């Protein structure tokens, strides 16, 4: 479409508006629109409050979102209802009703699109999708969609051997918004279904969720590029250069990505495990594409690269079983009743809630020390993520209380030092 054609359309539109303003039927329709909007503004607050109380009774999240979406379009919905009544009355009398008909069509499209897109959790994507769809619907309703597309297609430029027009760019933008909205929505739905599946382990759930998201986003990119008229084969050279760049400059990043996939596949480390890497001891909170999040007992969160979990020694306290055996040394005096001491020690450990009854706590005699009999208490716990040092402290405190109540002595090293005095005279004689 040339510039002269566009100017001609603009002049025709202006002439139609100027001629229509003085017509009685147009004035009546505009007055009906203004009065309907004012009445809708008056009615909406009176309906909004009881409707909000009604929506609070819904327990389903989907029904609650739907009711919230309907409540957000109460004003245009009430206005649309009033305009439909007026439109039916005017058409019954045979009076012209083009303005009212177009307005009702626009309001209907806006209400339907707004309610549909408000069901999305991401409000930004919802607004973009609603704007794109409603713009296309509005242009089609008023009959300007064809001329607008011709005008956008007429503004073009060459990029190499490819012709790029504003129409292709607009199609690409609209397609990108809609396709990415659909792909992300499907991704969230699929991820929710995967995480709810009890047949899959946590690591497999994470892996499947990431593969689904990556696959849907890649498919969305390909669809957008194809819809925009871009030759996808042109990216072959770029992908080759990207591969070389990855080989030289992004070795660590790719290594962490591949290590993350390996960890998710072999399930050696998964969310919820209690691991120890070097000086870090804590619970695996989440596993990402580049690192694993480990939360320690003091609520410090360490982000450990996946490569370190593959190449370094890792102690997984809950790999095959969450049961962990703890050991702590004890000493009692030689005059103690050792069988009684062993019984008191095992009773003290068994009195703690976190200590398992099966396997039961055991106290063993380990040897004869310099100043005491050496013992070792062994007990099991099933919740290492809650800490090992704290339960050991509680058990030792209970043991100390039992020893105190039954007068069991806990020895400490004693040394005897003797000083001998030597007379100076004798020392001198001895020297001669």
C-alpha positions, 0 to 999 in steps of 0.5 A: 500500500502506497503513502497516497493510498493511506492518505486517501483512507485517512481522508475518507475516514475523516469525511465519514466522521464529519458527516456522521456527527451531524446525523441524528441516528449517530448522535442517539447511538453515542448518547446510548453509549455514554448513558450505558457506561455511566449506568454501568459505573453506578451498578458495578460497585453494588455488584462487586462486593457480594460477588467477591464474597461469593468467590471466597467460598470456592476452594478450587484454585482454578475456580477462584482464578476464574471468579477473580477474572470475571470480577475484574471485567464486571464493568465492561460486562455490565456495560456490554449487557446494557448495550445489548439491551439497547441494541435489541430495542433499536433494531426492533424499531428498524433504527440504524445501529452500526455504532452500537453493533461495533461497540458490542462486538469490541466489548464482547471480544475484550471480555472474552479475551480478558477472562481467558488470559486472566486464567494465566498465572503470569500477569505480564504474559496475560496482558501481552496476549490480551493486547495482541488478540484484542488488537487483531479482533478490533481491526477485523471488527471495524474492517481495517484489518486488511488495509492495515496488513497491506500497509505494513507489508508495503514497508519493507527492506532487504537483509541480504537475500531476505525481504523483511517487512513490518508485517513479518516483524509484527507477525513474528512479535505476535507469534512469539508472544502467543507461542511462548505463552502456550509453551510456558503454560504447557511446561508449567502444567507438565512440570506440575504433573511430573512433580505429583507423580509418586512413581518417579524419584525426585532426581528423575522428576527434576530431569524430566521437568527440565527436559520438558521445559527446554524442549518446549522452549526450543520448539517455540523458537523454531516455530517463531523463526519459521513463521517470521520467514527466516531461513533456519538453515542460516543458523548452521554456521552460527551453531558451528561457531557456538560449538567452537566457543563452547569448546574453548571458553565455556568448558566449566559451564558445559561440564557443570551442565553435563555433570548435572544431567549425570547426577539426575540420571544415576540418582547418586545425589537427589533433593532431600539427601544429606551430604558432606562435601569437604567441610560442607555438611547439609541437606540438598535443597534443590538441584539446578542445571549448574549447581546443587543447593545445600543448606547447612544446619546454621541455614547457610546455603552453599551452591556447589558446582555439579562438577565438584559433586562428580569429581570430588569425594562426597559422603551421602548420609542418606543414599541407600538408607536414612539410618545413620549410626553415631559413635561417641567415646566414654570413660569410667573409673576402674572401680566402677561396675562395668555391666551396670555402667553399660546398662545405664549408658544404653538406657540414657541413649534410648531415652532420647526421641530421635534415637532409634529403638531398632537397632537399639543403642549399644555400649561396648568396652574398648580397652583399659586406658592409663587412668580409666576404662574406655567405652564406646556408645553407638546409637542410630538416628533416622533424621541426619538432616536435623543434625548429628552433633546436637543429638550426640550432645543430648545423649551425653547429657543424659549419660552424665545425669545417669552417672551422677544419679548412680554415683559413677565416677568419670575419671580425669588424668592425675599426675604425681610430681615429687621434688627431692632436695639435695644439700649443697655440701654433699653436692660439693663433696660428690663433685670432688 
